[in-house]
Amino acid sequence: MGEKQYNKNGFIPQHGGYKKLLSYKKAEIIYDGTVYFCNRFFSKSDRTVGQMVQAARSGKQNIVEASMASGTSKETEIKLTNVARASLEELLNDYRDFLRLRKLKEWDKNHPYVVRLRELNKDPNGNYETFRKGIEHKNPEICANVMIGLVKVASYLLDRQLKYLERDFLKEGGLRERMTRARISKLKKDAKD
């Protein structure tokens, strides 16, 4: 099955298309950056590695699963999008713990590097290469803060996505409502024929 699913004549709406979502693009950068970060700053036996990588993976993969499930279950789409959001919140706290335990500072929103990071995040085609210099910087404070900035952006995007999904559900309903409308429409058409 492809990334985007179509059913032009049925009641199952177009779904998939997660690779176009900015939240997915950011989550992919976060996953790749977290794998790099953990390999660099933690020993392989440290439990934090598995937890951080799993949280980053969950953030990314739940966006994929939500997108693919959206055609038949808006409830599942909303739940999985929220799981992605929650996973990234967990990851954010891991990065904050990293800074706190090493007596490094988390940058405030006016820090010059945060301003630069905001500019880089405006590029809808941004990828790992866009942020590599910060993610792989020799200074661990810079690395962790760049990852924090990316997680905050992805979390913001997922918050917006959840609001959109809620609004869309209230407007369009779920699969059962679409099925009922399609069935009533078919019965009316058959009655006319």
C-alpha positions as CSV (number, residue, x, y, z in Angstrom):
1,M,0.0,0.0,0.0
2,G,1.2,3.5,-0.8
3,E,1.6,6.4,1.5
4,K,-1.6,8.1,0.1
5,Q,-4.8,6.2,-0.2
6,Y,-7.6,7.2,-2.5
7,N,-11.2,6.1,-2.9
8,K,-12.8,8.7,-5.2
9,N,-16.3,7.0,-5.4
10,G,-16.7,5.6,-1.8
11,F,-17.4,6.9,1.6
12,I,-13.8,6.4,2.8
13,P,-12.1,9.7,2.3
14,Q,-8.7,10.2,0.9
15,H,-6.2,9.5,3.7
16,G,-2.4,9.1,4.2
17,G,-0.2,11.8,2.8
18,Y,1.8,12.1,6.1
19,K,5.0,12.9,4.3
20,K,3.6,16.3,3.4
21,L,2.7,17.1,7.0
22,L,5.2,19.6,8.6
23,S,4.7,17.8,11.9
24,Y,6.0,14.6,10.3
25,K,8.9,16.3,8.6
26,K,10.0,17.8,12.0
27,A,9.4,14.5,13.8
28,E,11.7,12.7,11.3
29,I,14.4,15.3,12.0
30,I,13.9,14.9,15.7
31,Y,14.1,11.1,15.5
32,D,17.3,11.2,13.4
33,G,18.8,13.9,15.7
34,T,17.9,12.0,18.9
35,V,19.6,8.8,17.6
36,Y,22.7,10.9,16.9
37,F,22.5,12.7,20.2
38,C,22.1,9.6,22.3
39,N,24.9,7.7,20.5
40,R,27.1,10.7,21.1
41,F,26.3,11.7,24.7
42,F,25.2,8.4,26.5
43,S,26.7,5.0,26.9
44,K,24.9,2.3,25.0
45,S,23.9,0.6,28.3
46,D,22.3,3.8,29.6
47,R,18.5,3.2,29.8
48,T,18.0,6.8,28.8
49,V,19.1,6.0,25.3
50,G,16.3,3.5,24.7
51,Q,13.7,5.8,26.3
52,M,14.7,8.9,24.3
53,V,15.0,7.0,21.0
54,Q,11.6,5.3,21.6
55,A,9.9,8.6,22.5
56,A,11.3,10.2,19.3
57,R,10.3,7.1,17.3
58,S,6.8,7.1,18.8
59,G,6.4,10.8,17.9
60,K,7.2,10.1,14.3
61,Q,5.5,6.7,13.8
62,N,2.2,7.7,15.5
63,I,1.9,10.6,13.0
64,V,2.3,7.9,10.2
65,E,-0.2,5.6,11.8
66,A,-2.7,8.4,12.5
67,S,-2.6,9.5,8.9
68,M,-3.2,6.1,7.5
69,A,-6.0,5.3,10.0
70,S,-7.7,8.6,9.2
71,G,-9.8,7.2,6.4
72,T,-11.8,4.8,8.6
73,S,-11.4,6.2,12.1
74,K,-11.2,9.8,13.1
75,E,-11.1,8.7,16.7
76,T,-8.0,6.7,16.1
77,E,-6.5,9.5,14.1
78,I,-7.0,11.9,16.9
79,K,-5.8,9.5,19.6
80,L,-2.6,8.6,17.7
81,T,-1.9,12.2,16.9
82,N,-2.2,12.9,20.6
83,V,0.1,10.0,21.4
84,A,2.7,11.5,19.1
85,R,2.3,14.8,20.9
86,A,2.7,13.2,24.3
87,S,5.8,11.2,23.2
88,L,7.4,14.5,22.1
89,E,6.6,16.1,25.4
90,E,8.4,13.2,27.2
91,L,11.4,13.7,24.9
92,L,11.4,17.4,25.6
93,N,11.7,16.7,29.3
94,D,14.6,14.2,28.6
95,Y,16.5,17.0,26.8
96,R,15.8,19.4,29.6
97,D,17.0,16.8,32.1
98,F,20.2,16.5,30.1
99,L,20.8,20.2,30.4
100,R,19.8,20.5,34.1
101,L,22.0,17.5,35.2
102,R,25.0,19.0,33.5
103,K,24.3,22.5,34.8
104,L,23.9,23.8,31.2
105,K,21.3,26.4,30.3
106,E,18.1,26.1,28.3
107,W,17.9,29.1,26.1
108,D,15.1,31.5,26.4
109,K,13.1,32.7,23.4
110,N,15.2,35.7,22.8
111,H,18.6,33.9,22.7
112,P,20.2,34.7,19.3
113,Y,20.5,31.0,18.4
114,V,16.8,30.5,19.2
115,V,16.0,33.4,16.8
116,R,18.2,31.7,14.2
117,L,16.5,28.4,14.8
118,R,13.1,30.0,14.3
119,E,14.2,31.3,10.9
120,L,15.5,27.8,9.9
121,N,12.2,26.3,11.0
122,K,10.2,28.6,8.6
123,D,11.6,26.6,5.6
124,P,8.9,24.0,4.8
125,N,11.5,21.9,3.0
126,G,13.9,21.9,5.9
127,N,15.5,18.5,6.7
128,Y,18.2,17.1,8.9
129,E,20.9,18.9,6.8
130,T,19.2,22.2,7.5
131,F,19.8,21.7,11.3
132,R,22.9,19.5,11.1
133,K,25.3,22.2,12.3
134,G,23.4,22.7,15.5
135,I,22.4,19.1,16.1
136,E,26.0,17.9,15.7
137,H,27.7,20.9,17.2
138,K,30.7,20.2,19.5
139,N,29.1,22.1,22.4
140,P,26.5,19.8,24.1
141,E,24.5,22.8,25.3
142,I,23.9,23.9,21.7
143,C,23.0,20.3,20.6
144,A,20.4,19.9,23.3
145,N,18.9,23.3,22.8
146,V,18.6,22.8,19.1
147,M,16.8,19.5,19.7
148,I,14.6,21.3,22.3
149,G,13.7,23.9,19.7
150,L,12.8,21.3,17.1
151,V,10.6,19.4,19.6
152,K,8.8,22.6,20.6
153,V,8.1,23.4,16.9
154,A,6.8,19.8,16.3
155,S,4.7,20.0,19.4
156,Y,3.2,23.3,18.3
157,L,2.4,21.8,14.9
158,L,0.8,18.8,16.5
159,D,-1.3,21.0,18.8
160,R,-2.6,22.8,15.7
161,Q,-3.2,19.6,13.9
162,L,-5.3,18.3,16.9
163,K,-7.4,21.4,16.8
164,Y,-7.9,21.0,13.1
165,L,-8.9,17.3,13.5
166,E,-11.4,18.3,16.2
167,R,-12.9,21.0,14.1
168,D,-13.0,18.6,11.0
169,F,-14.7,15.9,13.0
170,L,-17.4,18.3,14.3
171,K,-18.0,19.4,10.8
172,E,-17.8,16.2,8.8
173,G,-18.4,13.5,11.4
174,G,-16.8,10.1,11.4
175,L,-17.0,6.9,9.3
176,R,-20.5,5.9,10.5
177,E,-22.0,9.3,9.6
178,R,-20.4,9.1,6.1
179,M,-21.6,5.5,5.7
180,T,-25.1,6.5,6.6
181,R,-25.1,9.5,4.3
182,A,-23.7,7.4,1.5
183,R,-26.4,4.7,2.1
184,I,-29.2,7.2,2.2
185,S,-28.0,8.8,-1.0
186,K,-27.8,5.4,-2.7
187,L,-31.3,4.5,-1.6
188,K,-32.7,7.8,-2.9
189,K,-30.9,7.3,-6.2
190,D,-32.2,3.8,-6.5
191,A,-35.7,4.9,-5.7
192,K,-35.6,7.5,-8.5
193,D,-34.4,4.9,-11.1
